[in-house]
Amino acid sequence: MKIVHVANFYGPNSGGIKTTLHELGKGYQSYGHEFIYIVPGINKVEEITPSGRKITLPGVALPQSGGYRIIRNNNELKKVLQQLNPDRLEVSDRFTLLSLGPWARLQGIPTVAFSHETLRGLVDRFLPILPSLIKRKIVSWHNRKLSLSFDHVVATTEFASQEFKEIAIQNLINIPLGVDLQTFRPELRSEELRNTLLKGSHVLLVHCGRMSAEKEPKRSIDALEILLNKGIKARLVYVGTGPLWHKLRKQASGLPVDFLGYVADRNRVAQILASADLSIAPGPLETFCLAALESLASGTPVIASSSSAVGEFLIHRHHHPAGAVASDNRFAFTAAIQHVLKRPKMRITAREVAESLPWDATVRSMLMLHGALEVQPDLPQLLPLSRLNVA
């Protein structure tokens, strides 16, 4: 089977989307399928990668996005797709690539759209002055249109599914993403690296992710300040970049904070995560957050926003959680950090949780959805199997 995946917001410094594409591609190929992914860039380029055949089409750089691009010409994109003649089409971007669904249907190509974000959360954040009723209508209208445009809509968590379930979308499928359990593992914890990063402090906090407004990266600095005022000698390390990079550096001036920038070496990121005491994921709109799951795989508990999806796989209501969630303010995050620091056994639970979400389970679930793999009884928690009646 030839599977083609088109994604915008993919770039040299992008995180979750890029990781998802690469892992799906490697997984599909391991089951004998051909995988091609089409992403935006500067010029048209084709290359063979470990994840499959990569086609880069000219893209438009988005202002204030930290380098993200979208494919410039969807008509050119459709011509490329027509030449490729895929058996299945996957799409990551519910906004700029919406027209691919109806186009593929005319070509007889089954489609899947990934919903990587909460539209409700984005509308609330960026259109706050609109009346609640108008915002609900916008979200419902677009979600219905997305559902009607593609054969299946994939959401990665219950949180991401909720806005579709509320309007009774029938072609919604829940498939969690996975984590690279070989790259990210507790055994990479290094006291030497830990001491280097601590620079004399006692508690190592790490914030791994994109520095953009909707992810609230400043909240980690705010929590650090309160910890320091309480006499806790902590140091915060940021891994990642984004449009708020310079602003955050100014806000952290004089504080024990280090900005490592985008770290391309995933093994190095894994070592940093494993060597930290905990990982902070304050983004209130996260529908999954691969960085948080990679932290758990590294044996490092996570503090996340209670308004995001991350709490689902932190099993925060369980007797033995893998971290904690906090209300969206500095004081709640500080209290959650102090709570987790007193419970070192969370490191064991963190790894156990990650082990329940391997990438292979995601790949097999997607292949079941594509009709390329028989329904497998060991994956009942990943899909409503009764809906997998695809040819």
N, C-alpha and C positions, 0 to 999 in steps of 0.2 A: 504494500500500500504506500502511496506517495502522500505524505502529509505536509502541507505548507502552512506556516504560521507567519502572520503579518503583525508587526508591533511598532508602534510609535513610542516616543519617550525612551528610546534606547540610545545609549552613548557610551563613550569610554569610561565615564565615572558613574554610570547608572548602576543600581543595585538589584532590587528584587526582580524587575522585569527581565533583566539580562540573565540573572541566575536561573530563573524559571525557564527561559528559552533554552539555555545551554543544557540544563538537566533533562528537560523533556526530549531534546534532540538526541542526547546520548542514550537515553532510555529507549526511545523508539527504535533507534538503530540496533540496540542490543537485542531487540525482538525481531530484527530482520526487515524493518521498514525504512523507507527513504524519507529523510526529513530535510526540508528547505525552509530557511527563515529569511524574511525580508524586513529590513530595518532602514531607518533614515541615516544619511551621512552627508558628506560634502559632494562626492562624485559617485557615479555609478561604478560599482566594483563587484566582482564575483570572486569568491574564494572558497576553498574546502577547509573546514575546521573540524575539530574533534566532535562537535555537536551537529555537524551536517553541512550542507551547502548554504553558504551565506551570501545573500544578494543585498547589496547596499544601494539604495536609490537616493538621488539628490533630495535633501531635506531643507526645511526652513528652520533656522535657529529661533527659539522662543526667548524673547527678552526676559531678563531677570529670572531665568530658569536654571542658571548654572551650567548651560551647555546642552540642554535637551533640544531635540529636533523632532519635527514631524515630516512625513513624506510630502514633498512639494506638490506633486501632481497625481491625483488618484486615477485619472484616466490612463496615464502611463503605467501606473501600478496594475490596473486591470488588464492592460495589454500583456504585461509580463505574466500575470496569473493565467491568462488565456493560453499563452505559449507553454507554460508549465503543465497545464491541464491536471491539477491535483485531484486525488481521490477524496481528500478531506481538506477543509480550510478552517484554520483556527485564527482568531483575531484577538489582539490585546490592544484595545482602545475603543471604548464604547462611544466616543464622540466623533473624532475625525474619520474613523473607518466604518462608520455605521452603514454607509452605502454598499459596502462589500457583501452584506448579507443578501439583499434583494438581487444584486448582480449574480452572485453565486447560485442562487435558487434558479435563475433563468438558465444557467449553465448546467444545472442538474448536479451541483456539487454540495454535499451535506456540510453544514457549518456549525461551528462552536464559537461563542463569544465569551471571553473571560471578563468578569466584572471585578476588576482589581481595586475598586474604590467604592466608598459609600457616597452616592450622589446626594442623599439627604444631608450628610455631614458637610459636603462641599457647598451646597446651597445655603445651609445655615451659617457657614463661616464667611462666605464671600458675598452673600446677598442678605445681610442681617436685617436690612430695613424693610424688606418685603413682609407683608402680613403672612402669618403661619399658613393660612388656607391657600394662598397663592403659591407658597413654597411647596406645599404638599401636592398641589396640582401639577406643578412643573416636574417634580420627581416622579409622580405616578405616570404622567404622560410620556416622559422619556423612557422609563423602565418598560412600559407597555410596548413602545415603539421598538426598543431593543429586542424584547422577547419576540415580537412579530417578525423582526428582520432576520433572526437567526434560528436555526433548528433547535439549538440548546444554548442556554446561558449557564455558565459555570461560576458558582460562588465558592470561595475557599473556606468560609466559616459560617456558623449560624448567624453571626452579627452581619456579615455581608449579605446573607440570604433574606434577612428580615424585611427589607423594604420591597422585595419582590413577593414574598409570601403574603404581605398585607394586601396586595391587590390580586392575589390568587393566580399568579403566573404558573402555568402548567408545565412549561418546558425548562424549569429550573433544576439544576443538578448541583449537589454539594460535593466537591472534591477538594479536600485539604491539600495544600502544597506539602513538600517534603523537605528534608534536610540532609546534607552530605555528612553521614555519620563517620566516614573515614577521615575526611579533612578536619572536621570539628570534633574533638574528643578530649576528655579530661586529662589524659596522659600527657598532653602537650603543656600542662602547667609547668612553668619554669620559675623557680625562686630567683634565679639570676635576672631574668627579664622583669620579673615582678619588682625586684629591688631597684632596677634601673628606672622603671616607670614611676615608682613611688617617690624617689628622690628624697628619702628621709621621712616621708609620711607613713601612716600605719594602715590606712584603708584605701584600697584602689577601686575607684569607680570608673566604669567605661560607658561611653555613649557612642554607639555605632549606628550611623545612619546619615541620611541626607539632611543638610542644614537649610531647611526651608520653613516658611512661616507656619504651614499647616501641621508640621511635626513638632512644634513647640520646643525646639532644642534649648532655648534659654532656661527652661524649667530645671534642667540639670545643674546649671550654674546657681540658680536660686536656691536649690536644695543644698548644694555644697556650702554656700555662705552660711546657712543656718546650722549645718553640721559643725562648721568651724567655730561659730559663736557658742556652740554647746561644748566646745573643747575636744571635739573629735578630729583628730589629725588625718583628714582625708585628702586625696588628690583625684582630680577628674581628668580623664583622657578622652578626647574626641577622636573618633575614626570616621572620616568622611569629609565631604565638602558640600558646597551649595551656595545659593545666593546670599545667605546670612553669614557666611564665613567671616568677613571682615568686621561686621557689626558685633558678632559674638566675641571675637578676639579683643575688641575694645571693651566690651562689657566684662570680660574676664581679667582685665588688666590688674595686676597686683595679687591675683588669687592663684592658688596652686592648680592651674589648669594647663594642659598641653594639647595642642592641636596637631595631630599627625597627618591631617589631610587624607586624600584618597590613597588607600594602601592597595595596590594592584595584586600583591602576593597574598593569595587567600590563606596560604599556610602561615604567613606572618599574622594575619588577622586572627586566625584560629589560636595561635600562641598567646596573643594579647587577651582574647576573650577568656581563655582557660586560666590565665594568670590573674584575672581580676577577682575581686570579692563579690561584685554584683554588676549587673548591666542595667542601664536605665533606658526605657523606651516610652517617653512621655507623650508621643503622638496620639491625640484623641480620636483621630479618624482612621487609624490603622485597621485594615480589614484582614490582615494576617501578620505581617512583619517578620520577614525571613531572618533579619538580624537578631531578633529576640529568640527565634527557634535555634539559630546557630549558637547563641549564647548558652541555651539550655543543653545543646549537644556537647558543648565544651565543659559542662558541669557547673555552669555559673548561673545562679538564680537571677530572675528578672523582676524589676519594678516597672509596672506599666500603668497607663491611664485606665481608669475604670470605665471610661466611655468608649474604649476601643475593643477590638476582638481578641487582644492578646491574652486576656484573662481566661479565655476558653481553654487554651492549652497550658496555662499555668495551673490549671485545676485549683484556682485560688480558694474555692469553697470546700475543697477536700481537706481531710484531717492532716494529710501530709502534702502540702502544696509545693510547687516548684518556684515560687516567688510570691509576689503580692501585687495588688492593684491599689491605686490611690485616686482620690478625687483630683480634679484638674487645678491644683494650686500647690505652691511651694511647701506649705506646712504639711499637707497630707503626704506628699512625696518624701519629705524628710522623715516623717514618722514611719512610713513604710520601709524606708532604708534601714532605720534603726531596728525595726522589728526583724527584718531578714538577717541582718548582721548577727543577731543573737541566736540564729538557728542554722548552724553549719551543716546539719544533715540535709538541708534543702538541696545541697549539691548532688546528692545521690538521686533524689527525686527528679531533679532537673534532667539528668541524663536519661533516666527511665522514660520520662515523658517524650523526649526527643526520639528515643528508639522506637516509639510507637508510630512515628511519622517518617518512615524512610521514603526516599524519592521513588523507589521501585513500586511502592503501593500507589503513588500518584500516577505513575506511568501506566501501570496495569489498569487502573480505573479509567484513565483516558482512552486506552485501547479498547476497553469494554464498551465505552460510550461510542467509539468509532465503529463498533462492530467487528473489530480486528482481533478480539480475544473473547473467548467464552466467559460468561458470567462465572466468577470464582467465589465460592462460599467463604473464603477466608477474608473477604473484603466487605462484609455486610455493613460495617460502620461508615464506609466511605461513600456509598451511593444508595439511593432508593432504587434497589435493583429491579423493581417492577417496571420502572420507566426505561430500562435499557432494552427496549424492543426495537432496536435499530438494525437495519440490514447491513 
